[in-house]
Amino acid sequence: MDKLDKYRQAIQAFLKDYASIPISNGEIESYTVFDTAEDHYQVMSVGWDGNRRVHGCVIHLDIKDGKVWLQQNSTEVRVAYELMDMGVQREDIVLGFQAPAMRQYTDFATA
């Protein structure tokens, strides 16, 4: 299996597992959104917490130029490390939510 197929499988498995965790407050549904043709992967949360509407992307990953870009993480889960545990190489993970000038100070790829 080639590296990118391995990364796609790891991303999808991780996001499916995360989305399957029940949300304890409100009537909120979590589900995955996978655009496998363009390599965009997300977990969405949609519903109501009392009178407050919940709608948004909680985790967003892309594969660009052979690297996994962590674009959004609104959770307490250390997504990059979870992906590394699943076989994604540290040098192939970009913390896209970090400013480009700051990425050099992380332990991950700059782009």
Residue, then its C-alpha position, 0 to 999 in steps of 0.5 A: m500500500d502506498k503512503l498516501d493510501k495509508y494516510r487516508q485510511a488512518i485519517q478516516a479511521f481516526l475521524k470515524d472513531y472520534a465522531s462515534i463518541p457520544i456528546s454528553n450535553g444537548e442534542i448534538e450529532s457528530y458525523t464525518v465528511f470525507d471528500t476523498a477525491e480532493d482529500h478533505y476530511q472533517v468531523m462536524s457537530v450539529g444540533w442544540d445545547g439547550n437554546r444554543r445552536v451548535h454547528g461547526c467543524v471540530i476537526h479538519l484534515d487535508i492531504k496536500d502535496g503528500k502531507v497531512w495538514l491539520q487545519q482545525n482542531s477544536t477538541e482536547v485530543r492531540v490529533a497529530y500525535e494520534l495520527m502518528d500512533m497510526g503510522v503518519q510520519r511526523e515530517d508529513i504532518v503540517l499544523g496548518f492552524q499555526a501561522p506559517a512563520m511559527r511552524q518552524y518552532t513546532d516539531f512538525a513539518t513547515a509545509 
